[in-house]
């Protein structure tokens, strides 16, 4: 292998691919980044059997080739190079070395056994496209409701339900359910899809998407996300999931409170300073929301304007669970639907068909 490439292009591509490297891989070769030079492109890949990343960038390839290099080391090296063209040269007296030259700087890296590297998964065919920012925002809204316990895959995953040009993402950890509905462009008008993607992997993918349209592929137990020369795949979970739509219905809530989101979030954070490990109570009465809390270190309260529709009600929540729901609300107002102090509450955006819905369990009042 011998090629020349702009330093910034190389450093960015290596850093992006290296994000998929796992600190404790199943086999040592998975700590490496696979570099493949052919034609006028350099492709850099990472794989850990569950997820993979591939990125192709333009390069002046003098000698095509394929080499496996220590991923973390390569990322640090390319980041530290001066802003000059970089030459990678594996054509030399030692076939187990590759020379990286940038200006007067030179690194010699030992290669890893490329023939031992596993075959990368073939991305499934695309079934539709979605804007990267739209998908990233939707994942960010539902991801807080995923569980960190991988022993129950349904609770640690994010569900995708696609029906025609409508896509819904949903997640639950038993204590809350979050769902976000958006539009996308399916390859076929009658496209149907129901899959579960590991929550942490999906969050990493969403944060790493390039700008612009993203093609989504599903099939053979994999999901693939492709855009701007970048491909990410992830192994799917079992598609078993709860009937979240029935639980997130807008019907049967006897009290609705409309509150400005940012002031309510700020008030909850302040009150939570003296209610660590205990509930934060919200009392809705006389067009006001009273936020209260306290523990053995002290007490706090703050009142805010609220538009109330229905009977007055006092209800308590785990502060961070409620904040996660409120942080997912787009716009300046949140609607909170309640029926009693002992039953869950529904946080939604204003409107008859809110795109974001978040059900959170109430705590026992003391």
BARO-960129 format. One record per residue (C-alpha): residue number from 1; x, y, z. Coordinates in nm, 2 decimals, decimal comma, padded with zeros to 4 digits. Example, Ala and Ser with C-alpha at 12.3 -4.5 7.8 and 13.67 -1.06 7.14 Angstrom:
2
seq: 1 x: 01,23 y: -00,45 z: 00,78
seq: 2 x: 01,37 y: -00,11 z: 00,71
//
This chain:
366
seq: 1 x: 00,00 y: 00,00 z: 00,00
seq: 2 x: 00,12 y: 00,35 z: -00,08
seq: 3 x: -00,09 y: 00,66 z: -00,09
seq: 4 x: -00,11 y: 01,03 z: -00,02
seq: 5 x: -00,40 y: 01,20 z: 00,15
seq: 6 x: -00,48 y: 01,53 z: 00,32
seq: 7 x: -00,41 y: 01,53 z: 00,69
seq: 8 x: -00,75 y: 01,66 z: 00,80
seq: 9 x: -00,94 y: 01,41 z: 00,59
seq: 10 x: -00,74 y: 01,12 z: 00,73
seq: 11 x: -00,75 y: 01,23 z: 01,09
seq: 12 x: -01,13 y: 01,29 z: 01,08
seq: 13 x: -01,20 y: 00,95 z: 00,91
seq: 14 x: -00,97 y: 00,76 z: 01,15
seq: 15 x: -01,13 y: 00,93 z: 01,46
seq: 16 x: -01,48 y: 00,85 z: 01,33
seq: 17 x: -01,41 y: 00,49 z: 01,26
seq: 18 x: -01,21 y: 00,44 z: 01,59
seq: 19 x: -01,52 y: 00,54 z: 01,79
seq: 20 x: -01,65 y: 00,18 z: 01,72
seq: 21 x: -01,34 y: 00,01 z: 01,87
seq: 22 x: -01,42 y: -00,17 z: 02,20
seq: 23 x: -01,17 y: -00,16 z: 02,49
seq: 24 x: -01,22 y: -00,53 z: 02,56
seq: 25 x: -01,26 y: -00,71 z: 02,22
seq: 26 x: -01,35 y: -01,07 z: 02,17
seq: 27 x: -01,02 y: -01,12 z: 01,98
seq: 28 x: -00,71 y: -00,89 z: 01,97
seq: 29 x: -00,74 y: -00,81 z: 01,60
seq: 30 x: -01,06 y: -00,62 z: 01,67
seq: 31 x: -00,85 y: -00,34 z: 01,83
seq: 32 x: -00,73 y: -00,26 z: 01,48
seq: 33 x: -00,86 y: -00,04 z: 01,20
seq: 34 x: -00,87 y: -00,20 z: 00,86
seq: 35 x: -00,73 y: 00,03 z: 00,58
seq: 36 x: -00,80 y: -00,06 z: 00,22
seq: 37 x: -00,66 y: 00,15 z: -00,06
seq: 38 x: -00,79 y: 00,10 z: -00,42
seq: 39 x: -00,87 y: 00,33 z: -00,72
seq: 40 x: -00,88 y: 00,68 z: -00,58
seq: 41 x: -01,02 y: 00,59 z: -00,23
seq: 42 x: -00,91 y: 00,49 z: 00,11
seq: 43 x: -01,16 y: 00,29 z: 00,31
seq: 44 x: -01,12 y: 00,27 z: 00,69
seq: 45 x: -01,32 y: 00,01 z: 00,88
seq: 46 x: -01,39 y: -00,10 z: 01,24
seq: 47 x: -01,59 y: -00,40 z: 01,36
seq: 48 x: -01,67 y: -00,57 z: 01,70
seq: 49 x: -01,92 y: -00,84 z: 01,58
seq: 50 x: -02,21 y: -00,62 z: 01,70
seq: 51 x: -02,14 y: -00,29 z: 01,53
seq: 52 x: -01,93 y: -00,19 z: 01,23
seq: 53 x: -01,82 y: 00,14 z: 01,08
seq: 54 x: -01,68 y: 00,21 z: 00,73
seq: 55 x: -01,58 y: 00,54 z: 00,58
seq: 56 x: -01,44 y: 00,60 z: 00,23
seq: 57 x: -01,24 y: 00,92 z: 00,15
seq: 58 x: -01,05 y: 01,04 z: -00,15
seq: 59 x: -00,68 y: 00,96 z: -00,18
seq: 60 x: -00,40 y: 00,96 z: -00,43
seq: 61 x: -00,33 y: 00,58 z: -00,44
seq: 62 x: 00,00 y: 00,48 z: -00,59
seq: 63 x: -00,01 y: 00,12 z: -00,48
seq: 64 x: -00,34 y: -00,04 z: -00,37
seq: 65 x: -00,33 y: -00,26 z: -00,06
seq: 66 x: -00,49 y: -00,37 z: 00,26
seq: 67 x: -00,34 y: -00,33 z: 00,61
seq: 68 x: -00,45 y: -00,36 z: 00,97
seq: 69 x: -00,32 y: -00,10 z: 01,21
seq: 70 x: -00,36 y: -00,05 z: 01,59
seq: 71 x: -00,67 y: 00,17 z: 01,60
seq: 72 x: -00,62 y: 00,38 z: 01,91
seq: 73 x: -00,25 y: 00,44 z: 01,82
seq: 74 x: -00,34 y: 00,54 z: 01,47
seq: 75 x: -00,61 y: 00,78 z: 01,59
seq: 76 x: -00,36 y: 00,95 z: 01,82
seq: 77 x: -00,09 y: 00,96 z: 01,56
seq: 78 x: -00,31 y: 01,11 z: 01,28
seq: 79 x: -00,45 y: 01,37 z: 01,53
seq: 80 x: -00,10 y: 01,48 z: 01,62
seq: 81 x: 00,03 y: 01,52 z: 01,26
seq: 82 x: 00,10 y: 01,87 z: 01,12
seq: 83 x: -00,14 y: 02,01 z: 00,87
seq: 84 x: 00,04 y: 01,88 z: 00,56
seq: 85 x: -00,02 y: 01,60 z: 00,31
seq: 86 x: 00,03 y: 01,26 z: 00,47
seq: 87 x: 00,19 y: 00,96 z: 00,29
seq: 88 x: 00,12 y: 00,60 z: 00,40
seq: 89 x: 00,39 y: 00,37 z: 00,27
seq: 90 x: 00,37 y: -00,01 z: 00,32
seq: 91 x: 00,59 y: -00,08 z: 00,03
seq: 92 x: 00,93 y: -00,14 z: 00,18
seq: 93 x: 01,18 y: -00,39 z: 00,31
seq: 94 x: 00,97 y: -00,49 z: 00,62
seq: 95 x: 00,62 y: -00,62 z: 00,52
seq: 96 x: 00,51 y: -00,59 z: 00,89
seq: 97 x: 00,56 y: -00,21 z: 00,90
seq: 98 x: 00,39 y: 00,09 z: 00,75
seq: 99 x: 00,56 y: 00,43 z: 00,74
seq: 100 x: 00,35 y: 00,75 z: 00,80
seq: 101 x: 00,52 y: 01,06 z: 00,67
seq: 102 x: 00,39 y: 01,42 z: 00,71
seq: 103 x: 00,63 y: 01,69 z: 00,64
seq: 104 x: 00,94 y: 01,62 z: 00,84
seq: 105 x: 00,74 y: 01,40 z: 01,08
seq: 106 x: 00,77 y: 01,02 z: 01,05
seq: 107 x: 00,60 y: 00,74 z: 01,23
seq: 108 x: 00,66 y: 00,37 z: 01,18
seq: 109 x: 00,37 y: 00,15 z: 01,30
seq: 110 x: 00,38 y: -00,23 z: 01,32
seq: 111 x: 00,09 y: -00,39 z: 01,14
seq: 112 x: -00,15 y: -00,65 z: 01,27
seq: 113 x: -00,23 y: -00,98 z: 01,10
seq: 114 x: -00,48 y: -00,86 z: 00,84
seq: 115 x: -00,57 y: -01,22 z: 00,73
seq: 116 x: -00,71 y: -01,28 z: 01,08
seq: 117 x: -00,95 y: -00,99 z: 01,06
seq: 118 x: -01,32 y: -01,11 z: 01,04
seq: 119 x: -01,53 y: -01,04 z: 00,73
seq: 120 x: -01,72 y: -00,72 z: 00,77
seq: 121 x: -02,10 y: -00,76 z: 00,75
seq: 122 x: -02,28 y: -00,68 z: 00,42
seq: 123 x: -02,52 y: -00,39 z: 00,48
seq: 124 x: -02,88 y: -00,48 z: 00,40
seq: 125 x: -03,06 y: -00,31 z: 00,12
seq: 126 x: -03,20 y: 00,04 z: 00,20
seq: 127 x: -03,57 y: 00,06 z: 00,27
seq: 128 x: -03,59 y: 00,44 z: 00,29
seq: 129 x: -03,43 y: 00,77 z: 00,38
seq: 130 x: -03,45 y: 01,01 z: 00,67
seq: 131 x: -03,28 y: 01,34 z: 00,74
seq: 132 x: -02,99 y: 01,29 z: 00,98
seq: 133 x: -03,09 y: 01,57 z: 01,21
seq: 134 x: -03,44 y: 01,44 z: 01,24
seq: 135 x: -03,32 y: 01,09 z: 01,33
seq: 136 x: -03,06 y: 01,22 z: 01,57
seq: 137 x: -03,32 y: 01,43 z: 01,75
seq: 138 x: -03,57 y: 01,15 z: 01,77
seq: 139 x: -03,32 y: 00,91 z: 01,92
seq: 140 x: -03,21 y: 01,17 z: 02,17
seq: 141 x: -03,57 y: 01,21 z: 02,28
seq: 142 x: -03,64 y: 00,84 z: 02,35
seq: 143 x: -03,29 y: 00,71 z: 02,45
seq: 144 x: -03,32 y: 00,83 z: 02,82
seq: 145 x: -03,60 y: 00,58 z: 02,87
seq: 146 x: -03,38 y: 00,28 z: 02,78
seq: 147 x: -03,24 y: 00,06 z: 03,06
seq: 148 x: -02,88 y: 00,00 z: 03,13
seq: 149 x: -02,95 y: -00,36 z: 03,22
seq: 150 x: -02,87 y: -00,57 z: 02,91
seq: 151 x: -03,02 y: -00,89 z: 03,07
seq: 152 x: -03,36 y: -00,78 z: 02,93
seq: 153 x: -03,30 y: -00,67 z: 02,57
seq: 154 x: -03,65 y: -00,53 z: 02,53
seq: 155 x: -03,57 y: -00,27 z: 02,80
seq: 156 x: -03,23 y: -00,18 z: 02,67
seq: 157 x: -03,33 y: -00,13 z: 02,31
seq: 158 x: -03,50 y: 00,14 z: 02,09
seq: 159 x: -03,80 y: 00,02 z: 01,89
seq: 160 x: -03,85 y: 00,14 z: 01,53
seq: 161 x: -04,20 y: 00,11 z: 01,38
seq: 162 x: -04,23 y: 00,22 z: 01,02
seq: 163 x: -04,56 y: 00,23 z: 00,84
seq: 164 x: -04,56 y: 00,41 z: 00,50
seq: 165 x: -04,41 y: 00,75 z: 00,54
seq: 166 x: -04,45 y: 00,75 z: 00,93
seq: 167 x: -04,18 y: 00,63 z: 01,16
seq: 168 x: -04,20 y: 00,60 z: 01,54
seq: 169 x: -03,91 y: 00,54 z: 01,78
seq: 170 x: -04,00 y: 00,41 z: 02,13
seq: 171 x: -03,82 y: 00,29 z: 02,44
seq: 172 x: -03,91 y: 00,18 z: 02,80
seq: 173 x: -03,73 y: 00,08 z: 03,11
seq: 174 x: -04,04 y: -00,02 z: 03,31
seq: 175 x: -04,06 y: 00,32 z: 03,49
seq: 176 x: -04,12 y: 00,54 z: 03,18
seq: 177 x: -04,21 y: 00,50 z: 02,81
seq: 178 x: -04,09 y: 00,75 z: 02,55
seq: 179 x: -04,21 y: 00,77 z: 02,19
seq: 180 x: -04,13 y: 01,01 z: 01,90
seq: 181 x: -04,32 y: 01,00 z: 01,57
seq: 182 x: -04,17 y: 01,16 z: 01,26
seq: 183 x: -04,18 y: 01,13 z: 00,88
seq: 184 x: -03,93 y: 00,97 z: 00,65
seq: 185 x: -03,92 y: 00,87 z: 00,28
seq: 186 x: -03,97 y: 00,50 z: 00,23
seq: 187 x: -03,85 y: 00,32 z: -00,08
seq: 188 x: -04,19 y: 00,17 z: -00,12
seq: 189 x: -04,52 y: 00,34 z: -00,02
seq: 190 x: -04,64 y: 00,04 z: 00,18
seq: 191 x: -04,32 y: -00,02 z: 00,36
seq: 192 x: -04,36 y: -00,19 z: 00,71
seq: 193 x: -04,08 y: -00,24 z: 00,96
seq: 194 x: -04,07 y: -00,34 z: 01,32
seq: 195 x: -03,72 y: -00,38 z: 01,47
seq: 196 x: -03,53 y: -00,33 z: 01,80
seq: 197 x: -03,19 y: -00,17 z: 01,80
seq: 198 x: -02,96 y: -00,17 z: 02,11
seq: 199 x: -03,01 y: 00,17 z: 02,28
seq: 200 x: -02,65 y: 00,25 z: 02,35
seq: 201 x: -02,53 y: 00,15 z: 02,00
seq: 202 x: -02,82 y: 00,35 z: 01,84
seq: 203 x: -02,73 y: 00,66 z: 02,04
seq: 204 x: -02,37 y: 00,64 z: 01,93
seq: 205 x: -02,48 y: 00,60 z: 01,57
seq: 206 x: -02,72 y: 00,89 z: 01,59
seq: 207 x: -02,45 y: 01,12 z: 01,73
seq: 208 x: -02,21 y: 01,02 z: 01,44
seq: 209 x: -02,44 y: 01,06 z: 01,14
seq: 210 x: -02,31 y: 01,30 z: 00,87
seq: 211 x: -02,54 y: 01,58 z: 00,76
seq: 212 x: -02,79 y: 01,52 z: 00,50
seq: 213 x: -03,01 y: 01,23 z: 00,40
seq: 214 x: -02,94 y: 00,89 z: 00,56
seq: 215 x: -03,04 y: 00,56 z: 00,40
seq: 216 x: -03,17 y: 00,30 z: 00,64
seq: 217 x: -03,13 y: -00,07 z: 00,56
seq: 218 x: -03,29 y: -00,36 z: 00,74
seq: 219 x: -03,24 y: -00,73 z: 00,69
seq: 220 x: -03,05 y: -01,04 z: 00,79
seq: 221 x: -03,06 y: -00,94 z: 01,16
seq: 222 x: -02,89 y: -00,60 z: 01,08
seq: 223 x: -02,97 y: -00,24 z: 01,06
seq: 224 x: -02,75 y: -00,02 z: 00,84
seq: 225 x: -02,72 y: 00,36 z: 00,83
seq: 226 x: -02,55 y: 00,51 z: 00,52
seq: 227 x: -02,47 y: 00,86 z: 00,41
seq: 228 x: -02,18 y: 01,07 z: 00,27
seq: 229 x: -01,95 y: 00,78 z: 00,22
seq: 230 x: -02,01 y: 00,64 z: 00,57
seq: 231 x: -02,17 y: 00,31 z: 00,66
seq: 232 x: -02,27 y: 00,20 z: 01,01
seq: 233 x: -02,43 y: -00,14 z: 01,09
seq: 234 x: -02,56 y: -00,28 z: 01,42
seq: 235 x: -02,70 y: -00,62 z: 01,51
seq: 236 x: -03,07 y: -00,62 z: 01,59
seq: 237 x: -03,23 y: -00,74 z: 01,91
seq: 238 x: -03,53 y: -00,97 z: 01,93
seq: 239 x: -03,83 y: -00,76 z: 01,81
seq: 240 x: -04,05 y: -00,83 z: 02,11
seq: 241 x: -04,19 y: -00,50 z: 02,26
seq: 242 x: -04,49 y: -00,37 z: 02,45
seq: 243 x: -04,80 y: -00,21 z: 02,30
seq: 244 x: -04,68 y: 00,14 z: 02,38
seq: 245 x: -04,94 y: 00,32 z: 02,18
seq: 246 x: -05,22 y: 00,20 z: 02,41
seq: 247 x: -05,03 y: 00,32 z: 02,71
seq: 248 x: -04,96 y: 00,66 z: 02,55
seq: 249 x: -05,32 y: 00,74 z: 02,45
seq: 250 x: -05,43 y: 01,10 z: 02,51
seq: 251 x: -05,77 y: 00,98 z: 02,64
seq: 252 x: -05,89 y: 00,94 z: 03,00
seq: 253 x: -05,66 y: 01,20 z: 03,16
seq: 254 x: -05,88 y: 01,39 z: 03,41
seq: 255 x: -05,63 y: 01,68 z: 03,47
seq: 256 x: -05,42 y: 01,86 z: 03,22
seq: 257 x: -05,16 y: 02,12 z: 03,32
seq: 258 x: -04,99 y: 02,34 z: 03,06
seq: 259 x: -04,66 y: 02,48 z: 03,18
seq: 260 x: -04,37 y: 02,67 z: 03,02
seq: 261 x: -04,10 y: 02,40 z: 02,99
seq: 262 x: -03,78 y: 02,59 z: 03,06
seq: 263 x: -03,90 y: 02,75 z: 03,39
seq: 264 x: -04,04 y: 02,42 z: 03,51
seq: 265 x: -03,71 y: 02,24 z: 03,43
seq: 266 x: -03,52 y: 02,51 z: 03,62
seq: 267 x: -03,75 y: 02,49 z: 03,92
seq: 268 x: -03,72 y: 02,11 z: 03,94
seq: 269 x: -03,34 y: 02,12 z: 03,92
seq: 270 x: -03,33 y: 02,38 z: 04,20
seq: 271 x: -03,57 y: 02,19 z: 04,43
seq: 272 x: -03,38 y: 01,87 z: 04,36
seq: 273 x: -03,07 y: 02,01 z: 04,53
seq: 274 x: -03,23 y: 01,95 z: 04,86
seq: 275 x: -03,43 y: 01,64 z: 04,77
seq: 276 x: -03,15 y: 01,40 z: 04,67
seq: 277 x: -03,28 y: 01,05 z: 04,66
seq: 278 x: -03,64 y: 01,16 z: 04,74
seq: 279 x: -03,93 y: 01,27 z: 04,53
seq: 280 x: -04,01 y: 01,61 z: 04,39
seq: 281 x: -04,38 y: 01,70 z: 04,45
seq: 282 x: -04,58 y: 01,90 z: 04,20
seq: 283 x: -04,91 y: 02,05 z: 04,31
seq: 284 x: -05,14 y: 02,19 z: 04,04
seq: 285 x: -05,40 y: 02,43 z: 04,18
seq: 286 x: -05,55 y: 02,77 z: 04,10
seq: 287 x: -05,36 y: 02,80 z: 03,77
seq: 288 x: -05,03 y: 02,75 z: 03,95
seq: 289 x: -04,77 y: 02,47 z: 03,96
seq: 290 x: -04,60 y: 02,44 z: 04,30
seq: 291 x: -04,27 y: 02,24 z: 04,30
seq: 292 x: -04,16 y: 02,12 z: 04,64
seq: 293 x: -03,90 y: 01,88 z: 04,78
seq: 294 x: -03,67 y: 01,82 z: 05,07
seq: 295 x: -03,47 y: 01,57 z: 05,28
seq: 296 x: -03,27 y: 01,58 z: 05,60
seq: 297 x: -03,06 y: 01,86 z: 05,46
seq: 298 x: -03,35 y: 02,11 z: 05,40
seq: 299 x: -03,65 y: 02,20 z: 05,20
seq: 300 x: -03,73 y: 02,41 z: 04,89
seq: 301 x: -04,03 y: 02,52 z: 04,70
seq: 302 x: -04,11 y: 02,73 z: 04,39
seq: 303 x: -04,43 y: 02,83 z: 04,22
seq: 304 x: -04,49 y: 02,88 z: 03,85
seq: 305 x: -04,79 y: 02,99 z: 03,64
seq: 306 x: -04,98 y: 02,70 z: 03,49
seq: 307 x: -05,30 y: 02,66 z: 03,28
seq: 308 x: -05,51 y: 02,39 z: 03,45
seq: 309 x: -05,79 y: 02,19 z: 03,29
seq: 310 x: -05,95 y: 01,96 z: 03,55
seq: 311 x: -05,94 y: 01,90 z: 03,93
seq: 312 x: -05,65 y: 02,01 z: 04,14
seq: 313 x: -05,39 y: 01,74 z: 04,20
seq: 314 x: -05,07 y: 01,67 z: 04,39
seq: 315 x: -04,83 y: 01,42 z: 04,24
seq: 316 x: -04,46 y: 01,32 z: 04,30
seq: 317 x: -04,19 y: 01,20 z: 04,07
seq: 318 x: -03,83 y: 01,09 z: 04,06
seq: 319 x: -03,67 y: 01,42 z: 03,96
seq: 320 x: -03,44 y: 01,29 z: 03,68
seq: 321 x: -03,72 y: 01,08 z: 03,52
seq: 322 x: -03,94 y: 01,39 z: 03,50
seq: 323 x: -03,66 y: 01,60 z: 03,37
seq: 324 x: -03,58 y: 01,35 z: 03,10
seq: 325 x: -03,94 y: 01,38 z: 02,98
seq: 326 x: -03,95 y: 01,75 z: 02,99
seq: 327 x: -03,62 y: 01,78 z: 02,81
seq: 328 x: -03,76 y: 01,59 z: 02,52
seq: 329 x: -04,04 y: 01,84 z: 02,46
seq: 330 x: -04,00 y: 02,06 z: 02,15
seq: 331 x: -04,11 y: 02,42 z: 02,18
seq: 332 x: -04,17 y: 02,63 z: 02,49
seq: 333 x: -04,47 y: 02,45 z: 02,64
seq: 334 x: -04,53 y: 02,11 z: 02,79
seq: 335 x: -04,87 y: 01,95 z: 02,87
seq: 336 x: -04,89 y: 01,71 z: 03,17
seq: 337 x: -05,18 y: 01,47 z: 03,19
seq: 338 x: -05,27 y: 01,31 z: 03,52
seq: 339 x: -05,55 y: 01,11 z: 03,68
seq: 340 x: -05,44 y: 01,05 z: 04,04
seq: 341 x: -05,14 y: 01,08 z: 04,27
seq: 342 x: -05,07 y: 00,71 z: 04,24
seq: 343 x: -05,09 y: 00,67 z: 03,86
seq: 344 x: -04,84 y: 00,76 z: 03,59
seq: 345 x: -04,85 y: 01,10 z: 03,42
seq: 346 x: -04,82 y: 01,17 z: 03,05
seq: 347 x: -04,59 y: 01,45 z: 02,92
seq: 348 x: -04,66 y: 01,57 z: 02,57
seq: 349 x: -04,62 y: 01,87 z: 02,34
seq: 350 x: -04,92 y: 02,10 z: 02,28
seq: 351 x: -05,16 y: 02,00 z: 02,00
seq: 352 x: -05,41 y: 01,73 z: 01,92
seq: 353 x: -05,15 y: 01,48 z: 01,78
seq: 354 x: -04,83 y: 01,54 z: 01,96
seq: 355 x: -04,52 y: 01,39 z: 01,80
seq: 356 x: -04,35 y: 01,33 z: 02,13
seq: 357 x: -04,51 y: 01,14 z: 02,42
seq: 358 x: -04,35 y: 01,04 z: 02,75
seq: 359 x: -04,52 y: 00,84 z: 03,03
seq: 360 x: -04,36 y: 00,85 z: 03,37
seq: 361 x: -04,44 y: 00,66 z: 03,68
seq: 362 x: -04,55 y: 00,86 z: 03,99
seq: 363 x: -04,40 y: 00,80 z: 04,33
seq: 364 x: -04,60 y: 00,75 z: 04,65
seq: 365 x: -04,66 y: 01,08 z: 04,84
seq: 366 x: -04,53 y: 01,09 z: 05,19
//
